[in-house]
Amino acid sequence: MPYSHIPSRYVESVSTFLSGFLTPYPNDHRSCFFPEARLGEKGRQRRLYRNEHVSTPYERFKSIPDVERFLKSGLNFATLDIHALAMTGNQAVEPLNRERGKLFQRIRSKNAA
């Protein structure tokens, strides 16, 4: 999203983009490091970022013991997996970029008029 004010008349469009395209991408497809905390010398906590700790937030969430208790009622991992595994990361970024372009084009064209 831009680092500038978004007029209130675009709030609905931006909200639709955020919930429909932007939020699912990092949760399902964007890998990130999850630190391992260890006590170092002098009792300080040290964070280690190892390659074996790279995963998506969704994969990390699934790895929590007894994680099913955190899901909303009626929701299960079989349903979530269908959504998360429907596309690869590269396939998922294409509609994200396309919709972001449409949104910014709409905002620019209305601001220019």
Distance bins in CASP14 RR format, pairs under 12 A and 6 or more apart:
PFRMAT RR
TARGET T0000
AUTHOR 0000-0000-0000
RMODE 2
METHOD distances of the structure
MODEL  1
1 10 0 0 0 0 0 1 0 0 0 0 0
1 13 0 0 0 0 0 1 0 0 0 0 0
1 14 1 0 0 1 0 0 0 0 0 0 0
1 15 0 0 0 0 0 1 0 0 0 0 0
1 17 0 0 0 0 1 0 0 0 0 0 0
1 18 1 0 0 1 0 0 0 0 0 0 0
1 21 0 0 0 0 0 1 0 0 0 0 0
1 22 0 0 0 0 1 0 0 0 0 0 0
1 100 0 0 0 0 1 0 0 0 0 0 0
1 101 0 0 0 0 0 1 0 0 0 0 0
1 103 0 0 0 0 1 0 0 0 0 0 0
1 104 0 0 0 0 1 0 0 0 0 0 0
1 107 0 0 0 0 0 1 0 0 0 0 0
2 10 0 0 0 0 0 1 0 0 0 0 0
2 14 0 0 0 0 1 0 0 0 0 0 0
2 100 0 0 0 0 0 1 0 0 0 0 0
2 101 0 0 0 0 0 1 0 0 0 0 0
2 103 0 0 0 0 0 1 0 0 0 0 0
2 104 1 0 0 1 0 0 0 0 0 0 0
2 107 0 0 0 0 1 0 0 0 0 0 0
2 108 0 0 0 0 0 1 0 0 0 0 0
2 111 0 0 0 0 0 1 0 0 0 0 0
4 10 0 0 0 0 0 1 0 0 0 0 0
4 104 0 0 0 0 0 1 0 0 0 0 0
4 107 0 0 0 0 0 1 0 0 0 0 0
4 108 0 0 0 0 0 1 0 0 0 0 0
4 111 0 0 0 0 0 1 0 0 0 0 0
5 11 0 0 0 0 0 1 0 0 0 0 0
5 14 0 0 0 0 0 1 0 0 0 0 0
5 107 0 0 0 0 0 1 0 0 0 0 0
5 111 0 0 0 0 0 1 0 0 0 0 0
6 12 0 0 0 0 0 1 0 0 0 0 0
6 13 0 0 0 0 1 0 0 0 0 0 0
6 14 1 0 1 0 0 0 0 0 0 0 0
6 15 0 0 0 0 0 1 0 0 0 0 0
6 17 0 0 0 0 0 1 0 0 0 0 0
6 18 0 0 0 0 0 1 0 0 0 0 0
6 103 0 0 0 0 1 0 0 0 0 0 0
6 104 0 0 0 0 0 1 0 0 0 0 0
6 106 0 0 0 0 0 1 0 0 0 0 0
6 107 1 0 0 1 0 0 0 0 0 0 0
6 108 0 0 0 0 0 1 0 0 0 0 0
6 110 0 0 0 0 0 1 0 0 0 0 0
6 111 0 0 0 0 0 1 0 0 0 0 0
7 13 0 0 0 0 0 1 0 0 0 0 0
7 14 0 0 0 0 1 0 0 0 0 0 0
7 106 0 0 0 0 0 1 0 0 0 0 0
7 107 1 0 0 1 0 0 0 0 0 0 0
7 108 0 0 0 0 0 1 0 0 0 0 0
7 110 0 0 0 0 1 0 0 0 0 0 0
7 111 1 0 0 1 0 0 0 0 0 0 0
8 14 0 0 0 0 0 1 0 0 0 0 0
8 15 0 0 0 0 0 1 0 0 0 0 0
9 106 0 0 0 0 0 1 0 0 0 0 0
9 107 0 0 0 0 1 0 0 0 0 0 0
9 110 1 0 0 1 0 0 0 0 0 0 0
9 111 0 0 0 0 0 1 0 0 0 0 0
10 16 0 0 0 0 0 1 0 0 0 0 0
10 17 0 0 0 0 1 0 0 0 0 0 0
10 18 0 0 0 0 0 1 0 0 0 0 0
10 103 0 0 0 0 1 0 0 0 0 0 0
10 104 0 0 0 0 0 1 0 0 0 0 0
10 105 0 0 0 0 0 1 0 0 0 0 0
10 106 1 0 0 1 0 0 0 0 0 0 0
10 107 1 0 1 0 0 0 0 0 0 0 0
10 108 0 0 0 0 0 1 0 0 0 0 0
10 109 0 0 0 0 0 1 0 0 0 0 0
10 110 1 0 0 1 0 0 0 0 0 0 0
10 111 0 0 0 0 1 0 0 0 0 0 0
11 17 0 0 0 0 0 1 0 0 0 0 0
11 18 0 0 0 0 0 1 0 0 0 0 0
11 103 0 0 0 0 0 1 0 0 0 0 0
11 107 0 0 0 0 0 1 0 0 0 0 0
12 18 0 0 0 0 0 1 0 0 0 0 0
12 19 0 0 0 0 0 1 0 0 0 0 0
12 103 0 0 0 0 0 1 0 0 0 0 0
12 106 0 0 0 0 0 1 0 0 0 0 0
13 19 0 0 0 0 0 1 0 0 0 0 0
13 20 0 0 0 0 0 1 0 0 0 0 0
13 21 0 0 0 0 0 1 0 0 0 0 0
13 99 0 0 0 0 0 1 0 0 0 0 0
13 100 0 0 0 0 0 1 0 0 0 0 0
13 101 0 0 0 0 0 1 0 0 0 0 0
13 102 0 0 0 0 1 0 0 0 0 0 0
13 103 1 0 1 0 0 0 0 0 0 0 0
13 104 0 0 0 0 0 1 0 0 0 0 0
13 105 0 0 0 0 0 1 0 0 0 0 0
13 106 1 0 0 1 0 0 0 0 0 0 0
13 107 1 0 0 1 0 0 0 0 0 0 0
13 110 0 0 0 0 0 1 0 0 0 0 0
14 20 0 0 0 0 0 1 0 0 0 0 0
14 21 0 0 0 0 0 1 0 0 0 0 0
14 22 0 0 0 0 1 0 0 0 0 0 0
14 99 0 0 0 0 0 1 0 0 0 0 0
14 100 0 0 0 0 0 1 0 0 0 0 0
14 102 0 0 0 0 0 1 0 0 0 0 0
14 103 1 0 0 1 0 0 0 0 0 0 0
14 104 0 0 0 0 0 1 0 0 0 0 0
14 106 0 0 0 0 0 1 0 0 0 0 0
14 107 0 0 0 0 1 0 0 0 0 0 0
15 21 0 0 0 0 0 1 0 0 0 0 0
15 22 0 0 0 0 0 1 0 0 0 0 0
15 23 0 0 0 0 0 1 0 0 0 0 0
15 103 0 0 0 0 0 1 0 0 0 0 0
16 22 0 0 0 0 0 1 0 0 0 0 0
16 23 0 0 0 0 0 1 0 0 0 0 0
16 99 0 0 0 0 1 0 0 0 0 0 0
16 100 0 0 0 0 0 1 0 0 0 0 0
16 102 0 0 0 0 0 1 0 0 0 0 0
16 103 0 0 0 0 1 0 0 0 0 0 0
16 106 0 0 0 0 0 1 0 0 0 0 0
17 23 0 0 0 0 1 0 0 0 0 0 0
17 24 0 0 0 0 0 1 0 0 0 0 0
17 25 0 0 0 0 0 1 0 0 0 0 0
17 95 0 0 0 0 0 1 0 0 0 0 0
17 96 0 0 0 0 1 0 0 0 0 0 0
17 97 0 0 0 0 0 1 0 0 0 0 0
17 98 0 0 0 0 0 1 0 0 0 0 0
17 99 1 0 1 0 0 0 0 0 0 0 0
17 100 1 0 0 1 0 0 0 0 0 0 0
17 101 0 0 0 0 1 0 0 0 0 0 0
17 102 0 0 0 0 1 0 0 0 0 0 0
17 103 1 0 1 0 0 0 0 0 0 0 0
17 104 0 0 0 0 1 0 0 0 0 0 0
17 106 0 0 0 0 0 1 0 0 0 0 0
17 107 0 0 0 0 0 1 0 0 0 0 0
18 24 0 0 0 0 0 1 0 0 0 0 0
18 25 0 0 0 0 0 1 0 0 0 0 0
18 26 0 0 0 0 0 1 0 0 0 0 0
18 96 0 0 0 0 0 1 0 0 0 0 0
18 99 0 0 0 0 0 1 0 0 0 0 0
18 100 0 0 0 0 0 1 0 0 0 0 0
18 103 0 0 0 0 1 0 0 0 0 0 0
19 25 0 0 0 0 0 1 0 0 0 0 0
19 27 0 0 0 0 0 1 0 0 0 0 0
19 99 0 0 0 0 0 1 0 0 0 0 0
20 27 0 0 0 0 0 1 0 0 0 0 0
20 28 0 0 0 0 0 1 0 0 0 0 0
20 83 0 0 0 0 0 1 0 0 0 0 0
20 92 0 0 0 0 0 1 0 0 0 0 0
20 95 0 0 0 0 1 0 0 0 0 0 0
20 96 0 0 0 0 1 0 0 0 0 0 0
20 99 0 0 0 0 1 0 0 0 0 0 0
20 100 0 0 0 0 0 1 0 0 0 0 0
20 103 0 0 0 0 0 1 0 0 0 0 0
21 27 0 0 0 0 0 1 0 0 0 0 0
21 28 0 0 0 0 0 1 0 0 0 0 0
21 29 0 0 0 0 0 1 0 0 0 0 0
21 92 0 0 0 0 1 0 0 0 0 0 0
21 93 0 0 0 0 1 0 0 0 0 0 0
21 94 0 0 0 0 0 1 0 0 0 0 0
21 95 1 0 0 1 0 0 0 0 0 0 0
21 96 1 0 1 0 0 0 0 0 0 0 0
21 97 0 0 0 0 1 0 0 0 0 0 0
21 98 0 0 0 0 1 0 0 0 0 0 0
21 99 1 0 1 0 0 0 0 0 0 0 0
21 100 1 0 0 1 0 0 0 0 0 0 0
21 101 0 0 0 0 0 1 0 0 0 0 0
21 102 0 0 0 0 0 1 0 0 0 0 0
21 103 0 0 0 0 1 0 0 0 0 0 0
22 28 0 0 0 0 0 1 0 0 0 0 0
22 29 0 0 0 0 0 1 0 0 0 0 0
22 30 0 0 0 0 0 1 0 0 0 0 0
22 92 0 0 0 0 0 1 0 0 0 0 0
22 93 0 0 0 0 0 1 0 0 0 0 0
22 95 0 0 0 0 0 1 0 0 0 0 0
22 96 1 0 0 1 0 0 0 0 0 0 0
22 97 0 0 0 0 0 1 0 0 0 0 0
22 99 0 0 0 0 1 0 0 0 0 0 0
22 100 1 0 0 1 0 0 0 0 0 0 0
22 103 0 0 0 0 1 0 0 0 0 0 0
23 29 0 0 0 0 0 1 0 0 0 0 0
23 30 0 0 0 0 0 1 0 0 0 0 0
23 57 0 0 0 0 0 1 0 0 0 0 0
23 58 0 0 0 0 0 1 0 0 0 0 0
23 83 0 0 0 0 0 1 0 0 0 0 0
23 92 0 0 0 0 0 1 0 0 0 0 0
23 96 0 0 0 0 0 1 0 0 0 0 0
24 30 0 0 0 0 0 1 0 0 0 0 0
24 56 0 0 0 0 0 1 0 0 0 0 0
24 57 0 0 0 0 0 1 0 0 0 0 0
24 58 0 0 0 0 1 0 0 0 0 0 0
24 80 0 0 0 0 0 1 0 0 0 0 0
24 83 1 0 0 1 0 0 0 0 0 0 0
24 84 0 0 0 0 1 0 0 0 0 0 0
24 86 0 0 0 0 0 1 0 0 0 0 0
24 87 0 0 0 0 1 0 0 0 0 0 0
24 89 0 0 0 0 0 1 0 0 0 0 0
24 92 1 0 0 1 0 0 0 0 0 0 0
24 93 0 0 0 0 0 1 0 0 0 0 0
24 95 0 0 0 0 0 1 0 0 0 0 0
24 96 0 0 0 0 1 0 0 0 0 0 0
24 99 0 0 0 0 0 1 0 0 0 0 0
25 31 0 0 0 0 0 1 0 0 0 0 0
25 56 0 0 0 0 1 0 0 0 0 0 0
25 57 0 0 0 0 0 1 0 0 0 0 0
25 58 0 0 0 0 0 1 0 0 0 0 0
25 83 0 0 0 0 0 1 0 0 0 0 0
25 84 0 0 0 0 0 1 0 0 0 0 0
25 87 0 0 0 0 1 0 0 0 0 0 0
25 88 0 0 0 0 0 1 0 0 0 0 0
25 89 1 0 0 1 0 0 0 0 0 0 0
25 90 0 0 0 0 0 1 0 0 0 0 0
25 91 0 0 0 0 0 1 0 0 0 0 0
25 92 1 0 1 0 0 0 0 0 0 0 0
25 93 1 0 0 1 0 0 0 0 0 0 0
25 94 0 0 0 0 0 1 0 0 0 0 0
25 95 0 0 0 0 1 0 0 0 0 0 0
25 96 1 0 1 0 0 0 0 0 0 0 0
25 97 0 0 0 0 1 0 0 0 0 0 0
25 99 0 0 0 0 0 1 0 0 0 0 0
25 100 0 0 0 0 0 1 0 0 0 0 0
26 32 1 0 0 1 0 0 0 0 0 0 0
26 56 1 0 0 1 0 0 0 0 0 0 0
26 57 1 0 0 1 0 0 0 0 0 0 0
26 58 0 0 0 0 1 0 0 0 0 0 0
26 60 0 0 0 0 0 1 0 0 0 0 0
26 84 0 0 0 0 0 1 0 0 0 0 0
26 89 0 0 0 0 0 1 0 0 0 0 0
26 92 0 0 0 0 1 0 0 0 0 0 0
26 93 0 0 0 0 0 1 0 0 0 0 0
26 96 0 0 0 0 1 0 0 0 0 0 0
27 55 0 0 0 0 0 1 0 0 0 0 0
27 56 1 0 0 1 0 0 0 0 0 0 0
27 57 1 0 1 0 0 0 0 0 0 0 0
27 58 1 0 1 0 0 0 0 0 0 0 0
27 59 0 0 0 0 1 0 0 0 0 0 0
27 60 0 0 0 0 0 1 0 0 0 0 0
27 61 0 0 0 0 1 0 0 0 0 0 0
27 62 0 0 0 0 0 1 0 0 0 0 0
27 80 0 0 0 0 1 0 0 0 0 0 0
27 83 0 0 0 0 1 0 0 0 0 0 0
27 84 1 0 0 1 0 0 0 0 0 0 0
27 89 0 0 0 0 0 1 0 0 0 0 0
27 92 0 0 0 0 0 1 0 0 0 0 0
28 55 0 0 0 0 0 1 0 0 0 0 0
28 56 1 0 0 1 0 0 0 0 0 0 0
28 57 0 0 0 0 1 0 0 0 0 0 0
28 58 1 0 1 0 0 0 0 0 0 0 0
28 59 0 0 0 0 1 0 0 0 0 0 0
28 60 0 0 0 0 0 1 0 0 0 0 0
28 61 0 0 0 0 0 1 0 0 0 0 0
28 62 0 0 0 0 0 1 0 0 0 0 0
28 80 0 0 0 0 1 0 0 0 0 0 0
28 81 0 0 0 0 1 0 0 0 0 0 0
28 82 0 0 0 0 0 1 0 0 0 0 0
28 83 1 0 0 1 0 0 0 0 0 0 0
28 84 1 0 1 0 0 0 0 0 0 0 0
28 85 0 0 0 0 1 0 0 0 0 0 0
28 86 0 0 0 0 1 0 0 0 0 0 0
28 87 0 0 0 0 1 0 0 0 0 0 0
28 88 0 0 0 0 0 1 0 0 0 0 0
28 89 0 0 0 0 1 0 0 0 0 0 0
28 91 0 0 0 0 0 1 0 0 0 0 0
28 92 1 0 0 1 0 0 0 0 0 0 0
28 93 0 0 0 0 0 1 0 0 0 0 0
28 96 0 0 0 0 0 1 0 0 0 0 0
29 55 0 0 0 0 0 1 0 0 0 0 0
29 56 1 0 0 1 0 0 0 0 0 0 0
29 57 0 0 0 0 1 0 0 0 0 0 0
29 58 0 0 0 0 1 0 0 0 0 0 0
29 59 0 0 0 0 0 1 0 0 0 0 0
29 83 0 0 0 0 0 1 0 0 0 0 0
29 84 1 0 0 1 0 0 0 0 0 0 0
29 85 0 0 0 0 1 0 0 0 0 0 0
29 86 0 0 0 0 0 1 0 0 0 0 0
29 87 1 0 0 1 0 0 0 0 0 0 0
29 88 1 0 0 1 0 0 0 0 0 0 0
29 89 1 1 0 0 0 0 0 0 0 0 0
29 90 0 0 0 0 1 0 0 0 0 0 0
29 91 0 0 0 0 1 0 0 0 0 0 0
29 92 1 0 1 0 0 0 0 0 0 0 0
29 93 1 0 0 1 0 0 0 0 0 0 0
29 94 0 0 0 0 0 1 0 0 0 0 0
29 95 0 0 0 0 0 1 0 0 0 0 0
29 96 0 0 0 0 1 0 0 0 0 0 0
30 54 0 0 0 0 0 1 0 0 0 0 0
30 55 0 0 0 0 0 1 0 0 0 0 0
30 56 1 0 0 1 0 0 0 0 0 0 0
30 57 1 0 0 1 0 0 0 0 0 0 0
30 58 0 0 0 0 1 0 0 0 0 0 0
30 59 0 0 0 0 0 1 0 0 0 0 0
30 60 0 0 0 0 0 1 0 0 0 0 0
30 84 0 0 0 0 0 1 0 0 0 0 0
30 88 0 0 0 0 0 1 0 0 0 0 0
30 89 1 0 0 1 0 0 0 0 0 0 0
30 90 0 0 0 0 0 1 0 0 0 0 0
30 92 0 0 0 0 1 0 0 0 0 0 0
30 93 0 0 0 0 1 0 0 0 0 0 0
30 96 0 0 0 0 0 1 0 0 0 0 0
31 51 0 0 0 0 0 1 0 0 0 0 0
31 53 0 0 0 0 0 1 0 0 0 0 0
31 54 1 0 1 0 0 0 0 0 0 0 0
31 55 1 0 0 1 0 0 0 0 0 0 0
31 56 1 0 1 0 0 0 0 0 0 0 0
31 57 0 0 0 0 1 0 0 0 0 0 0
31 58 0 0 0 0 0 1 0 0 0 0 0
31 59 0 0 0 0 1 0 0 0 0 0 0
31 60 0 0 0 0 0 1 0 0 0 0 0
31 88 0 0 0 0 0 1 0 0 0 0 0
31 89 0 0 0 0 1 0 0 0 0 0 0
32 49 0 0 0 0 1 0 0 0 0 0 0
32 53 0 0 0 0 1 0 0 0 0 0 0
32 54 1 0 0 1 0 0 0 0 0 0 0
32 55 1 0 0 1 0 0 0 0 0 0 0
32 56 1 0 0 1 0 0 0 0 0 0 0
32 57 1 0 0 1 0 0 0 0 0 0 0
32 58 0 0 0 0 0 1 0 0 0 0 0
32 59 0 0 0 0 0 1 0 0 0 0 0
32 60 0 0 0 0 1 0 0 0 0 0 0
33 47 0 0 0 0 1 0 0 0 0 0 0
33 48 0 0 0 0 1 0 0 0 0 0 0
33 49 1 0 1 0 0 0 0 0 0 0 0
33 50 1 0 0 1 0 0 0 0 0 0 0
33 51 0 0 0 0 1 0 0 0 0 0 0
33 52 0 0 0 0 0 1 0 0 0 0 0
33 53 1 0 0 1 0 0 0 0 0 0 0
33 54 1 0 1 0 0 0 0 0 0 0 0
33 55 0 0 0 0 1 0 0 0 0 0 0
33 56 0 0 0 0 0 1 0 0 0 0 0
33 57 0 0 0 0 0 1 0 0 0 0 0
33 60 0 0 0 0 0 1 0 0 0 0 0
34 47 0 0 0 0 1 0 0 0 0 0 0
34 48 0 0 0 0 0 1 0 0 0 0 0
34 49 0 0 0 0 1 0 0 0 0 0 0
34 50 0 0 0 0 1 0 0 0 0 0 0
34 51 0 0 0 0 0 1 0 0 0 0 0
34 52 0 0 0 0 0 1 0 0 0 0 0
34 53 1 0 1 0 0 0 0 0 0 0 0
34 54 1 0 0 1 0 0 0 0 0 0 0
34 55 1 0 0 1 0 0 0 0 0 0 0
34 56 0 0 0 0 0 1 0 0 0 0 0
34 57 0 0 0 0 1 0 0 0 0 0 0
34 59 0 0 0 0 1 0 0 0 0 0 0
34 60 1 0 1 0 0 0 0 0 0 0 0
34 61 0 0 0 0 0 1 0 0 0 0 0
34 63 0 0 0 0 1 0 0 0 0 0 0
34 64 0 0 0 0 0 1 0 0 0 0 0
35 45 0 0 0 0 1 0 0 0 0 0 0
35 46 0 0 0 0 1 0 0 0 0 0 0
35 47 1 1 0 0 0 0 0 0 0 0 0
35 48 1 0 0 1 0 0 0 0 0 0 0
35 49 1 0 1 0 0 0 0 0 0 0 0
35 50 0 0 0 0 1 0 0 0 0 0 0
35 53 1 0 0 1 0 0 0 0 0 0 0
35 54 0 0 0 0 0 1 0 0 0 0 0
35 60 0 0 0 0 0 1 0 0 0 0 0
36 45 0 0 0 0 0 1 0 0 0 0 0
36 46 0 0 0 0 1 0 0 0 0 0 0
36 47 1 0 0 1 0 0 0 0 0 0 0
36 48 1 0 1 0 0 0 0 0 0 0 0
36 49 1 0 0 1 0 0 0 0 0 0 0
36 50 1 0 0 1 0 0 0 0 0 0 0
36 51 0 0 0 0 0 1 0 0 0 0 0
36 52 0 0 0 0 1 0 0 0 0 0 0
36 53 1 0 0 1 0 0 0 0 0 0 0
36 54 0 0 0 0 0 1 0 0 0 0 0
37 43 0 0 0 0 0 1 0 0 0 0 0
37 44 0 0 0 0 0 1 0 0 0 0 0
37 45 1 0 1 0 0 0 0 0 0 0 0
37 46 1 0 0 1 0 0 0 0 0 0 0
37 47 1 0 1 0 0 0 0 0 0 0 0
37 48 1 0 0 1 0 0 0 0 0 0 0
37 49 0 0 0 0 0 1 0 0 0 0 0
37 53 0 0 0 0 0 1 0 0 0 0 0
38 44 0 0 0 0 1 0 0 0 0 0 0
38 45 1 0 0 1 0 0 0 0 0 0 0
38 46 1 0 1 0 0 0 0 0 0 0 0
38 47 1 0 0 1 0 0 0 0 0 0 0
38 48 1 0 0 1 0 0 0 0 0 0 0
38 49 0 0 0 0 0 1 0 0 0 0 0
38 50 0 0 0 0 0 1 0 0 0 0 0
39 45 1 0 0 1 0 0 0 0 0 0 0
39 46 1 0 0 1 0 0 0 0 0 0 0
39 47 0 0 0 0 0 1 0 0 0 0 0
39 48 0 0 0 0 0 1 0 0 0 0 0
40 46 1 0 1 0 0 0 0 0 0 0 0
40 47 0 0 0 0 0 1 0 0 0 0 0
40 48 0 0 0 0 0 1 0 0 0 0 0
47 53 0 0 0 0 0 1 0 0 0 0 0
53 59 0 0 0 0 0 1 0 0 0 0 0
53 60 0 0 0 0 1 0 0 0 0 0 0
53 63 0 0 0 0 0 1 0 0 0 0 0
54 60 0 0 0 0 1 0 0 0 0 0 0
55 61 0 0 0 0 1 0 0 0 0 0 0
55 62 0 0 0 0 1 0 0 0 0 0 0
55 63 1 0 0 1 0 0 0 0 0 0 0
55 64 0 0 0 0 0 1 0 0 0 0 0
55 84 0 0 0 0 0 1 0 0 0 0 0
56 62 0 0 0 0 1 0 0 0 0 0 0
56 63 0 0 0 0 0 1 0 0 0 0 0
56 80 0 0 0 0 0 1 0 0 0 0 0
56 84 1 0 0 1 0 0 0 0 0 0 0
56 85 0 0 0 0 0 1 0 0 0 0 0
56 88 0 0 0 0 0 1 0 0 0 0 0
56 89 0 0 0 0 1 0 0 0 0 0 0
56 92 0 0 0 0 0 1 0 0 0 0 0
57 63 0 0 0 0 0 1 0 0 0 0 0
57 64 0 0 0 0 0 1 0 0 0 0 0
57 84 0 0 0 0 0 1 0 0 0 0 0
58 64 0 0 0 0 0 1 0 0 0 0 0
58 67 0 0 0 0 0 1 0 0 0 0 0
58 77 0 0 0 0 1 0 0 0 0 0 0
58 80 1 0 0 1 0 0 0 0 0 0 0
58 81 0 0 0 0 1 0 0 0 0 0 0
58 83 0 0 0 0 1 0 0 0 0 0 0
58 84 1 0 1 0 0 0 0 0 0 0 0
58 85 0 0 0 0 1 0 0 0 0 0 0
58 89 0 0 0 0 0 1 0 0 0 0 0
58 92 0 0 0 0 0 1 0 0 0 0 0
59 67 0 0 0 0 0 1 0 0 0 0 0
59 77 0 0 0 0 0 1 0 0 0 0 0
59 80 0 0 0 0 0 1 0 0 0 0 0
59 81 0 0 0 0 0 1 0 0 0 0 0
59 84 0 0 0 0 1 0 0 0 0 0 0
59 85 0 0 0 0 0 1 0 0 0 0 0
60 67 0 0 0 0 0 1 0 0 0 0 0
61 67 1 0 0 1 0 0 0 0 0 0 0
61 68 0 0 0 0 0 1 0 0 0 0 0
61 70 1 0 0 1 0 0 0 0 0 0 0
61 71 0 0 0 0 1 0 0 0 0 0 0
61 77 0 0 0 0 1 0 0 0 0 0 0
61 80 0 0 0 0 1 0 0 0 0 0 0
61 81 0 0 0 0 0 1 0 0 0 0 0
61 84 0 0 0 0 0 1 0 0 0 0 0
62 68 0 0 0 0 1 0 0 0 0 0 0
62 70 0 0 0 0 0 1 0 0 0 0 0
62 71 0 0 0 0 0 1 0 0 0 0 0
62 76 0 0 0 0 0 1 0 0 0 0 0
62 77 1 0 0 1 0 0 0 0 0 0 0
62 78 0 0 0 0 0 1 0 0 0 0 0
62 80 0 0 0 0 1 0 0 0 0 0 0
62 81 0 0 0 0 1 0 0 0 0 0 0
62 84 0 0 0 0 1 0 0 0 0 0 0
62 85 0 0 0 0 0 1 0 0 0 0 0
63 77 0 0 0 0 0 1 0 0 0 0 0
64 70 1 0 0 1 0 0 0 0 0 0 0
64 71 0 0 0 0 0 1 0 0 0 0 0
64 77 0 0 0 0 0 1 0 0 0 0 0
67 75 0 0 0 0 0 1 0 0 0 0 0
67 76 0 0 0 0 0 1 0 0 0 0 0
67 77 0 0 0 0 1 0 0 0 0 0 0
67 80 0 0 0 0 0 1 0 0 0 0 0
68 74 0 0 0 0 0 1 0 0 0 0 0
68 75 0 0 0 0 1 0 0 0 0 0 0
68 76 1 0 0 1 0 0 0 0 0 0 0
68 77 1 0 0 1 0 0 0 0 0 0 0
68 78 0 0 0 0 0 1 0 0 0 0 0
68 80 0 0 0 0 0 1 0 0 0 0 0
69 75 0 0 0 0 0 1 0 0 0 0 0
70 76 0 0 0 0 0 1 0 0 0 0 0
70 77 0 0 0 0 0 1 0 0 0 0 0
70 80 0 0 0 0 0 1 0 0 0 0 0
71 77 1 0 0 1 0 0 0 0 0 0 0
71 78 0 0 0 0 0 1 0 0 0 0 0
71 79 0 0 0 0 1 0 0 0 0 0 0
71 80 0 0 0 0 1 0 0 0 0 0 0
72 79 0 0 0 0 0 1 0 0 0 0 0
72 80 0 0 0 0 0 1 0 0 0 0 0
74 80 0 0 0 0 0 1 0 0 0 0 0
75 81 0 0 0 0 0 1 0 0 0 0 0
75 82 0 0 0 0 0 1 0 0 0 0 0
75 83 0 0 0 0 0 1 0 0 0 0 0
76 82 0 0 0 0 0 1 0 0 0 0 0
76 83 0 0 0 0 0 1 0 0 0 0 0
77 83 0 0 0 0 0 1 0 0 0 0 0
77 84 0 0 0 0 1 0 0 0 0 0 0
77 85 0 0 0 0 0 1 0 0 0 0 0
78 84 0 0 0 0 0 1 0 0 0 0 0
78 85 0 0 0 0 0 1 0 0 0 0 0
79 85 0 0 0 0 0 1 0 0 0 0 0
79 86 0 0 0 0 0 1 0 0 0 0 0
80 86 0 0 0 0 0 1 0 0 0 0 0
83 92 0 0 0 0 0 1 0 0 0 0 0
84 92 0 0 0 0 1 0 0 0 0 0 0
85 91 0 0 0 0 0 1 0 0 0 0 0
85 92 0 0 0 0 0 1 0 0 0 0 0
86 92 0 0 0 0 1 0 0 0 0 0 0
86 95 0 0 0 0 0 1 0 0 0 0 0
87 93 0 0 0 0 1 0 0 0 0 0 0
87 94 0 0 0 0 1 0 0 0 0 0 0
87 95 0 0 0 0 1 0 0 0 0 0 0
87 96 0 0 0 0 0 1 0 0 0 0 0
88 94 0 0 0 0 0 1 0 0 0 0 0
89 95 0 0 0 0 0 1 0 0 0 0 0
89 96 0 0 0 0 1 0 0 0 0 0 0
89 97 0 0 0 0 0 1 0 0 0 0 0
90 96 0 0 0 0 0 1 0 0 0 0 0
90 97 0 0 0 0 0 1 0 0 0 0 0
91 97 0 0 0 0 0 1 0 0 0 0 0
91 98 0 0 0 0 0 1 0 0 0 0 0
92 98 0 0 0 0 0 1 0 0 0 0 0
92 99 0 0 0 0 0 1 0 0 0 0 0
93 99 0 0 0 0 0 1 0 0 0 0 0
93 100 0 0 0 0 1 0 0 0 0 0 0
94 100 0 0 0 0 0 1 0 0 0 0 0
94 101 0 0 0 0 0 1 0 0 0 0 0
95 101 0 0 0 0 0 1 0 0 0 0 0
95 102 0 0 0 0 0 1 0 0 0 0 0
96 102 0 0 0 0 0 1 0 0 0 0 0
96 103 0 0 0 0 0 1 0 0 0 0 0
97 103 0 0 0 0 0 1 0 0 0 0 0
97 104 0 0 0 0 0 1 0 0 0 0 0
98 104 0 0 0 0 0 1 0 0 0 0 0
98 105 0 0 0 0 0 1 0 0 0 0 0
99 105 0 0 0 0 0 1 0 0 0 0 0
99 106 0 0 0 0 0 1 0 0 0 0 0
100 106 0 0 0 0 0 1 0 0 0 0 0
100 107 0 0 0 0 0 1 0 0 0 0 0
101 107 0 0 0 0 1 0 0 0 0 0 0
101 108 0 0 0 0 1 0 0 0 0 0 0
101 109 0 0 0 0 0 1 0 0 0 0 0
102 108 0 0 0 0 0 1 0 0 0 0 0
102 109 0 0 0 0 0 1 0 0 0 0 0
103 109 0 0 0 0 0 1 0 0 0 0 0
103 110 0 0 0 0 0 1 0 0 0 0 0
104 110 0 0 0 0 0 1 0 0 0 0 0
104 111 0 0 0 0 0 1 0 0 0 0 0
105 111 0 0 0 0 0 1 0 0 0 0 0
105 112 0 0 0 0 0 1 0 0 0 0 0
106 112 0 0 0 0 0 1 0 0 0 0 0
106 113 0 0 0 0 0 1 0 0 0 0 0
107 113 0 0 0 0 0 1 0 0 0 0 0
END
